[in-house]
């Protein structure tokens, strides 16, 4: 089975997060020793924003990978069964109502 994967991007993102966390830690240590720590703390805030952005991308990639794995497990027989069920359901609708369906989704 084939499933798209963002494994490389996820690994890279996690490495970037680790590096950002190390930078933030160093900045916090430096800020603790400063008389005026505000500039260093602003830099920590900037680093944290960047870390959160990367973390959100990783979550998105992980969700896409899970969806891809799920869809890759769908078999041709399952698709046929689903389509057959839909066709059977459609046959129960009055013919006049079926003509209205395309009109409900204007382009």
N, C-alpha and C positions, 0 to 999 in steps of 0.2 A: 504494500500500500504506500502511496505517496502522500505526504502531507508537507505543506510549506512550513518552513521553520525560520524563526528569527534568532536562532541560538547564538550566532556570531554577534548580532547587535545587542542581545541581552548580556552576553559576557562582557562586551566592550563597555556597555552602560554600567554594569556592576563594578568594573575596574575604575571607571571615571568617578563613580560614587565613592569608592574607597579612597581615591586620591583627594577628592573634595573634602571628605570627612577628615583626612589627615591635615589638609591645609587649614580647615576651620579650627581644628584642635590647636595647631601651632599659633594661629591668630589669637585664639582665646588666651593661651598662655602668655603671649606677648602683651595682650591688652591688660592682663592682670598686673603687669609690671609697669604700666604707663601711668603717668599722672593724669593725662587726658585720653582715656581709652575709646572715646566715641568714634574716631575714624576707623580704628581696628574693628570695633564692633559692627560698624556699617559694612565693612568688608565681609565679616562673618555672615551678616544677613544676606548679602549678595551671593555668597557661596552657597548658603542654604537654599536660596531661590533656585539656583542652578541645579542643585542636588534634587530638589523636588521635581523640577521639570524633567530631568533624566529618569527619575523614579516613575513618573507618570507615563513616560514613553515605554519603559520596561513593562509596566502593567498592561498597556495596550498591546504590545507585542505578545505577551504571554496569553492574553485573551484571544488574539488572532490565531496563535499557534494551537490553542485548545480547540477553537472552532474548526480549524483545518484538520486536526486529528479526528474530530468527531465526524466531519463530512467524509473523510477518507475511509471511514468504516462503514459507510452506507453502501449496501450492495445493489447491484442491478435488480435483483429480485425484490428488494424492499422498495425501490423506486417504482417498479412495475405494479406492485401491490397498492401502493399509495395512489398512483394514477388511475388504476382500475377502480379503486374505491371512490375517487373523485368523479370519475365518469359515471359510475352507478348512481351517486348522489345527484348528479346533474340531470340524469334521466327522470328523477322523481319530481323535478320542477315543472310547472306548467310551461309549455313552449313559449307562450307570450311573455312570460317573465324573463326568460333567458335572453330575449332580444334587448331587454332594457339594461342588462348587465354592463355592456361596453359603454353605454351612455352615462353610467354613474362615475366614470373616471375620465373626465375631459382632459385633453392634452394641452 
